[in-house]
Amino acid sequence: MAEAHPVGFQWVMEAKRRGAKVFHVDPRFTRTSAVADTYLPIRAGTDIALLGGVVRYILENELDFREYVLAYTNAATIVSERYVDAEDGDGFFSGFDPETSSYVQDSWQYEGHEGTSGSGHTAKERDSAAGLRHESHGAQVAGQVPRDETLQHPRCVYQILKRHFARYTPEMVERVCGIPQEKFLELARAWTENSGRERTGVLIYSVGWTQHSVGVQYIRTGAIIQLLLGNMGRPGGGILALRGHASIQGSTDIPTLFNLLPGYLPMPHHADHPTFEQWVDSIRHPGQKGFWGNARAFGASLLKAYWGDAATPENDFCYGYLPRMTGDHGTYQQVLNMIDGKVKGYFLLGQNPAVGSAHGRAQRLGMANLDWLVVRDLFMIESATFWKNGPEVATGEIVPQECRTEVFFLPAASHVEKEGTFTQTQRLLQWREKALDPPGDARSELWFFYHLGRRLREKLADSDQPRDRALLDLAWDYPTHGPHAEPSAEAVLREINGYDVATGRPLSAFTEAKDDGSTAIGCWIYTGVYADGVNQAARRKSRHEQDWVAAEWGWAWPANRRILYNRASADREGRPWSERKRYVWWDPEKGEWTGYDVPDFEKTKPPTYRPPEGVGGVEGIAGDDAFIMQGDGKGWLYAPSGVLDGPLPTHFEPAESPLRNPLYGQQANPTRKVYDHPVNSVNPSPPEEHSQVFPYVFTVSRLTEHHTAGGMSRTVRPLAELQPEMFVEVSPELAAEAGLSHLGWAHLVSGRAVIEAKVLVTDRLTPLRVDGRVIHQIWLPYHFGFEGLVTGDSANDLFGITLDPNVLIQESKVGTCDVRPGRRPTGPALRDLVADYQRRAGIVPGRLAPTVTDGVRPPAPAPDAGEDVDDA
């Protein structure tokens, strides 16, 4: 965090000054490690083993915050008798289908719900990254669920959790992660001692935590710990994701993702959601309790914002105009489709896949096979010049005179040259004024898309083709200003907020959304940001003029709420857990929830409220159901649905590893997304043969002085001078083993590429003793490419394409390689070197290793699973 997020890290240092303990877990000793109380070096890709060890420590020593756990989690809920845990399946849960490498989840469900809430289509869900939907509104859990409040039932979640994590002992943590037992126990003790009624602890992770083939399960394990310790929904607790850009949160709220619509409404699937009602029902799950019961109002209001007067109840609010998913439309599938000639054109805005995406060679070969490519950026980045300057030109794989792609480079305005909001990791919207005009022909994204849409509509104005109605019927009427007709960003924010169609009055809360077309809302979770016609995101009231929650600085979704699920900051009866940590509580005299923050609960619903039997939606939420977006109102220690690779996190080795999985026969995540394509390959791992050809683990991360793919920093002279060239960090022991010299050259080889870098021999990387052998790790920055003031080979070229099955994010924080002294070969000799390594490693490009490890037999399908699916 000090290295990559130094502005936010000042508050960690402030907390430390006040007595907080800071632990840093990282493969490399960094600026964060230098000021932490304790640094724990870890083998890249083994975080579930570490966190699972903490879960075991909590449960074995009964250190969970029991009152909180019973009240607000599903610890007491009883699971189906057909469920088989990975502990009994050698790394597999019940329901695994080897033909599709995916799970049928019926046996994971709560008892009595096997036939109504399971999934028989997880292979299809993986292709559509359906797991991302569930992070926001869970999966269906209709009706009452059986519970044992004593936590003694052998199939209650609490007991399943104890059995699942029983083998994650301090000895196993050391064996898998390389973390000494005493350091692990120091972390576990501190985490539990700083949690409970009087204290809370926070878990902070970098975005790189997600970039693993089990990345979603990393975060799930962290959530289990925080729920067990009562750290969710309370001040000083939670899980904070650090993001490398100002608006990564905003770009998922109002998404740049292929499978989501604004406000985490799922994109319809052509086969599953042919009608508006079927789409809405797939979100609200009739009979399920929680605020997703209002999904029809959210969906109708969104379509009304899109298509205005054309959207009516009679035509299902133009639902027929919405695009439909047909499968995997993720970025990695698309680049492989480009190579295969299936994609004609590509827009690149705010990204540089030639440097920033895994398997850079595949990215560049794909872009070289388009009809046209539009790049909007501040500088001439690698993704705009690959056709003439990329490494594939030297190898002869791209011939500039023959490259078919026509590249259009359009200069973009920077963040200080345009107005609008950004939404940071706390869900806080903050307004940004324009500081100066952009130079020359540089324009904002808002200008570009508004005028692109306007011109397309003008070209089609006389069309009578039904296919063109979706474009022509759009409500595309934003006011403009200035010599270049810049659209009003405030007008867009007003539409995002939502308004009453008849009067134009901006809405004040998402609870005002109607399902009859009388409200239009661009993103329902943002409703309130323009309440009373005032730009709430532009508020900047000094912290000295308001209380410590600072509710009048910017605006946080939803409803300007600063901590989600803050009903859990009070006990079941609505009383603060402690005076020291009081945050939101029930006031019996006023008959309402009150506190420092906007309560994440119905304001007048008392803690004693119990819903009538069979009632769903908002009315179905009991007075102690703190997790109001979940189908059962509880925080999920165990996920009966929604997580495609298992209801509980399980340690698997990365897709490329030098070690056999010490915990299970199954080596890597059996449901990981793989691509059988001639350009793609995966280095062998045990128990496959030839894994010794790539003996070293490498990992990548950020430098303080550079930013992501380098387009905004390698062109800035002071930053370029501070970090002037690509380098690789190695330990003294590895340098001696591989014959590397400090400040000399080395080249690194994977089954996809060879890159070169200057050598930095440093004690910041410690050889780890793992499972009886020494593992050397190598660290690389990923900011370098062939354009800019300072240049170098791209670290991401070394990675292949293997994805997490839930959200289709690439495993780009751990891989295997070889390292050799000296500079890499150039021209065709470079590809010859890769081919030689592929031959020695037994790699056949496009033929990937099976996802199920040889000799491991998944549990047999649960009995009658197919009948229950049919009945459902």
Secondary structure, DSSP 4 states (H G I P E B T S, - for coil): -TTT-HHHHHHHHHHHHTT---EEEESS--HHHHHSSEEEE--TT-HHHHHHHHHHHHHHTT-S-HHHHHHHBSTTBBBPTT---TTTTTT--TTEETTTTEE--GGGSBTT-TTTS--S-HHHHHHTTTHHHHHHH----BS---B-TTS-STTBHHHHHHHHTTT--HHHHHHHH---HHHHHHHHHHHHHT-SSS----EEEEGGGGSSTTHHHHHHHHHHHHHHTT-SSSTT-SEEEE-SSTTTTHHHHTT-STTEEGGGEEPPBTTT-SSHHHHHHHHH-TTBBSGGGGHHHHHHHHHHHHHGGG--GGGGGGGGGS--B-S--SHHHHHHHHHTT---EEEEES--HHHHSSSHHHHHHHHTT-SEEEEEESS--HHHHHHHHSHHHHHTSS-TTT--PEEEEEEB--GGGS-EEEE-TTSEEEEE---SPPPTT-B-HHHHHHHHHHHHHHHTTT---GGGHHHHTS-----EETTTTEEPHHHHHHHHH-EETTT-PBPS-GGG--SSSSEE-S-GGGTTTTGGG--GGG-B--GGGS-TT-TTBSEETTTT-SSTTGGGGB-TTS-BS-STT--EEEETTTTEEEESS--SS-TT--TT--PPTT--BGGG--TT---TTSTTSSB-SS-SSS-TT-SS----B-SS-SS--SS-S--B-TT-EE---TT------TTSTTGGGS-EEEEEE--TTS-TTSTTTTTSHHHHHHS-S-EEEE-HHHHHHHT--TTSEEEEE-SS-EEEEEEEE-TTS--EEETTEEE-EEEEE----SSSSS----GGGG---EE-TTT--B--S-EEEEEEESPPP-THHHHHHHHHHHHHHT-BTTBPPPSSPTT--PPPPPTTHHHHHHH-
